[in-house]
């Protein structure tokens, strides 16, 4: 599976706008996807010692996901969460 967008059949526009989460409301609530994305980001931060490749301290999940300048990366973490959910068969 190459991406959550492809797996769940969402258009690029729906993915970019966050509409994917609203469409999944009946199967998996948006807040659950968001919680998983935050948790996965936190695990990543722990695994790399809390530092970015350049040595800068990584922001907390709350700061990271609220930062508009990191929107593309935050959407990527949401895609990782969606893929994890799909791979684990939580949407069947």
C-alpha positions in Angstrom: 0.0 0.0 0.0 1.6 3.2 -1.1 -0.3 5.7 0.9 -3.3 6.1 3.1 -4.9 8.4 0.5 -4.7 5.6 -2.1 -5.7 2.9 0.3 -8.9 4.7 1.4 -9.6 6.1 -2.1 -9.6 9.8 -1.2 -8.8 12.5 -3.8 -5.8 14.8 -3.3 -8.1 17.6 -2.5 -9.9 15.6 0.2 -6.6 14.6 1.7 -5.2 18.1 1.6 -8.3 19.6 3.3 -8.6 16.9 5.9 -12.0 15.7 4.5 -10.7 12.1 4.7 -11.3 12.1 8.4 -14.8 13.4 8.2 -15.7 10.7 5.6 -14.4 8.0 8.0 -16.7 9.2 10.8 -18.8 6.0 10.8 -15.8 3.7 10.9 -13.1 5.4 12.9 -13.6 8.8 14.5 -11.4 11.7 13.5 -10.2 12.1 17.0 -9.0 8.5 17.2 -7.0 9.0 14.0 -5.6 12.2 15.4 -4.7 10.6 18.7 -2.9 7.8 16.9 -1.0 10.3 14.7 0.1 12.1 17.8 1.2 8.9 19.5 3.1 7.7 16.5 4.9 11.1 16.3 5.7 10.9 20.0 7.2 7.4 19.5 9.2 8.7 16.6 10.5 11.6 18.7 11.5 9.2 21.5 13.2 6.8 19.0 15.4 9.7 17.7 16.2 11.1 21.1 13.9 14.1 20.7 16.2 15.7 18.1 15.7 16.5 14.4 18.4 15.5 11.9 20.1 18.9 12.4 20.2 18.6 16.2 17.2 20.9 16.9 14.8 19.8 19.6 11.6 18.3 18.1 8.4 20.0 19.3 5.8 18.2 21.4 3.0 16.6 19.5 0.6 19.3 20.5 2.9 22.0 19.2 3.8 20.1 16.1 0.2 19.4 15.0 -0.9 23.0 15.8 1.9 24.6 13.8 0.6 25.7 10.4 4.1 25.7 9.0 4.3 21.9 9.6 0.9 21.2 8.0 2.3 18.9 5.3 4.3 16.9 7.8 1.3 16.7 10.2 -0.8 15.4 7.3 1.9 12.8 6.7 1.7 11.6 10.3 -2.1 11.3 9.8 -1.5 9.3 6.7 0.8 7.0 8.7 -1.9 6.6 11.3 -4.5 5.7 8.6 -2.1 3.2 7.0 -1.5 1.6 10.4 -5.2 1.3 11.0 -5.7 -0.3 7.6 -2.8 -2.7 8.0 -4.0 -3.8 11.5 -7.5 -4.5 10.0 -9.2 -2.0 12.4 -11.4 -0.9 9.5 -13.2 -4.0 8.3 
